[in-house]
């Protein structure tokens, strides 16, 4: 135990230097993924046949292939056709595109859980289809989706760790470097795991607070 603490005192500051980049990667990717996921959800639920099939193919493609393969394709494959991204940008794109496919399905399930009669009632009151979606359906769907979306947000935070495979210097990459220098992979990755645990627990607590604040009795569930 003392050795573990001594190791942490010596190397924890170096590990913590990877936290800002990890969080930046996660915040950008999860935000862009959310926006793209909403568009894909709209295309599947309210779009025409062409929009429906394009979004469906996209979702099945990115849910059916590993994120690591997608990241390698973007960072290592696309340069062969003249499209080059730096490591951080490639990681953001890969996580965004992958996360959007899953978020779209969470949003779709949430939208479909809102009684269809509410759309009919909104249209009967003179609202356009877009007004009904924006003012009636979407606010309820976003409240209902928080528990599932929280799970996706936490998963994507952990998935940022695979960005080290293409050279992004985040927590895992720094841990790998420290392990190579000290030959003590056991302790360094234990400390790295504790950092991820603190980050994910913090995010889970914040999202749980948001869920409680947006709870509407009879509309959402705790």
BELBEL-V596061 format. One record per residue. N is the residue number from 1. PHI is phi in radians with two decimals (* if undefined). PSI is psi in whole degrees, -180 to 180 (NA if undefined). OMEGA is omega in whole degrees, -180 to 180 (none if undefined). Layout:
N:PHI:PSI:OMEGA / N:PHI:PSI:OMEGA
//
This chain:
1:*:-42:178 / 2:-1.12:-40:178 / 3:-1.09:-40:180 / 4:-1.09:-44:179 / 5:-1.17:-41:178 / 6:-1.10:-41:179 / 7:-1.08:-43:179 / 8:-1.12:-42:179 / 9:-1.06:-36:-177 / 10:-1.38:-41:-169 / 11:-1.95:-13:-179 / 12:-1.04:-41:177 / 13:-0.98:-38:179 / 14:-1.18:-41:179 / 15:-1.10:-39:-178 / 16:-1.17:-20:177 / 17:-1.13:-21:179 / 18:-1.47:-11:-177 / 19:-1.12:-47:-179 / 20:-1.01:-42:-180 / 21:-1.19:-39:177 / 22:-1.06:-47:-179 / 23:-1.18:-38:178 / 24:-1.10:-45:178 / 25:-1.05:-44:-178 / 26:-1.19:-48:-177 / 27:-1.08:-46:-179 / 28:-1.12:-47:-176 / 29:-1.18:-43:-177 / 30:-1.21:-33:179 / 31:-1.22:-49:178 / 32:-1.13:-38:178 / 33:-1.10:-36:178 / 34:-1.13:-46:180 / 35:-1.11:-46:179 / 36:-1.18:-37:178 / 37:-1.08:-39:177 / 38:-1.11:-39:178 / 39:-1.13:-45:179 / 40:-1.12:-39:177 / 41:-1.08:-47:179 / 42:-1.03:-42:-179 / 43:-1.11:-38:-179 / 44:-1.33:-35:-175 / 45:-1.59:-42:-172 / 46:-2.06:-8:-177 / 47:-1.35:172:176 / 48:-1.33:-178:-175 / 49:-1.06:-40:-180 / 50:-1.13:-47:179 / 51:-1.05:-41:-180 / 52:-1.05:-47:-176 / 53:-1.26:-36:177 / 54:-1.10:-47:-180 / 55:-1.16:-37:180 / 56:-1.13:-45:178 / 57:-1.08:-44:179 / 58:-1.02:-50:-176 / 59:-1.08:-46:-179 / 60:-1.18:-35:179 / 61:-1.11:-49:-175 / 62:-1.40:-25:174 / 63:-1.42:-21:-175 / 64:-1.66:-2:179 / 65:-2.20:149:-178 / 66:-1.16:144:178 / 67:-1.06:-36:180 / 68:-1.08:-41:177 / 69:-1.11:-43:179 / 70:-1.08:-41:-180 / 71:-1.16:-43:177 / 72:-1.09:-40:-180 / 73:-1.09:-44:-179 / 74:-1.18:-43:-174 / 75:-1.47:-39:-175 / 76:-1.85:-28:-177 / 77:-1.48:-46:-176 / 78:-1.08:-31:176 / 79:-0.99:-24:179 / 80:-1.21:-18:176 / 81:-1.97:19:173 / 82:1.51:10:179 / 83:-1.87:112:-173 / 84:-2.11:131:175 / 85:-2.18:148:172 / 86:-1.25:168:-172 / 87:-1.06:-45:-178 / 88:-1.11:-46:180 / 89:-1.10:-42:179 / 90:-1.07:-40:179 / 91:-1.15:-42:179 / 92:-1.05:-46:-178 / 93:-1.09:-46:-178 / 94:-1.10:-48:-179 / 95:-1.18:-39:178 / 96:-1.06:-52:-177 / 97:-1.12:-40:180 / 98:-1.20:-47:-179 / 99:-1.12:-37:-179 / 100:-1.04:-36:-180 / 101:-1.12:-42:179 / 102:-1.27:-42:180 / 103:-1.11:-36:178 / 104:-1.03:-40:180 / 105:-1.25:-36:174 / 106:-1.08:-46:180 / 107:-1.12:-41:-179 / 108:-1.08:-46:179 / 109:-1.08:-38:180 / 110:-1.19:-43:179 / 111:-1.09:-44:-178 / 112:-1.20:-19:179 / 113:-1.38:-15:176 / 114:-1.35:128:-178 / 115:-0.90:132:-178 / 116:-1.10:-25:-180 / 117:-1.05:-25:180 / 118:-1.22:-35:175 / 119:-1.17:-43:179 / 120:-1.08:-43:180 / 121:-1.13:-41:180 / 122:-1.11:-42:179 / 123:-1.16:-36:180 / 124:-1.16:-26:179 / 125:-1.43:0:177 / 126:1.77:2:178 / 127:-1.29:146:171 / 128:-1.30:169:180 / 129:-1.04:-43:-179 / 130:-1.16:-40:178 / 131:-1.10:-40:179 / 132:-1.14:-40:178 / 133:-1.13:-47:-174 / 134:-1.20:-43:-171 / 135:-1.72:-22:-176 / 136:-1.96:-55:-172 / 137:-1.36:-49:-173 / 138:-1.11:-46:179 / 139:-1.00:-42:179 / 140:-1.19:-41:-179 / 141:-1.11:-40:-179 / 142:-1.17:-34:175 / 143:-1.18:-43:-176 / 144:-1.18:-28:-172 / 145:-1.49:-10:-173 / 146:-0.95:-47:-180 / 147:-1.03:-45:179 / 148:-1.21:-40:-180 / 149:-1.16:-34:178 / 150:-1.05:-41:178 / 151:-1.09:-43:179 / 152:-1.13:-40:180 / 153:-1.07:-41:180 / 154:-1.19:-42:179 / 155:-1.07:-44:-179 / 156:-1.17:-32:176 / 157:-1.09:-41:178 / 158:-1.25:-33:-180 / 159:-1.20:-17:177 / 160:-1.07:-20:-178 / 161:-1.12:-26:-179 / 162:-1.32:-9:178 / 163:-1.14:-19:179 / 164:-1.12:-23:-178 / 165:-1.17:-20:178 / 166:-1.96:13:172 / 167:1.74:10:176 / 168:-1.33:125:-173 / 169:-1.52:73:177 / 170:-1.81:-163:-172 / 171:-1.01:-48:-177 / 172:-1.13:-40:179 / 173:-1.11:-42:179 / 174:-1.16:-40:178 / 175:-1.09:-40:178 / 176:-1.09:-42:180 / 177:-1.14:-44:179 / 178:-1.11:-41:178 / 179:-1.07:-39:179 / 180:-1.17:-32:-179 / 181:-1.42:-35:-176 / 182:-1.73:-17:-175 / 183:1.05:24:178 / 184:-2.08:73:-178 / 185:-1.22:-28:-179 / 186:-1.04:-54:-176 / 187:-1.27:-39:-176 / 188:-1.17:-40:-180 / 189:-1.37:-21:172 / 190:-1.18:-43:176 / 191:-1.14:-41:178 / 192:-1.08:-41:178 / 193:-1.08:-38:178 / 194:-1.15:-37:177 / 195:-1.11:-47:178 / 196:-1.07:-38:179 / 197:-1.08:-43:178 / 198:-1.12:-43:-179 / 199:-1.11:-49:-178 / 200:-1.18:-36:178 / 201:-1.15:-39:178 / 202:-1.13:-45:179 / 203:-1.09:-43:180 / 204:-1.06:-41:180 / 205:-1.16:-43:179 / 206:-1.11:-43:-179 / 207:-1.22:-32:175 / 208:-1.13:-39:176 / 209:-1.11:-43:178 / 210:-1.06:-42:179 / 211:-1.06:-43:179 / 212:-1.16:-39:-178 / 213:-1.19:-31:-177 / 214:-1.71:4:-179 / 215:-1.15:132:176 / 216:-2.11:115:-179 / 217:-0.95:130:180 / 218:1.51:-12:180 / 219:-1.97:-45:178 / 220:-2.03:167:-180 / 221:-2.09:144:176 / 222:-1.48:NA:none
//
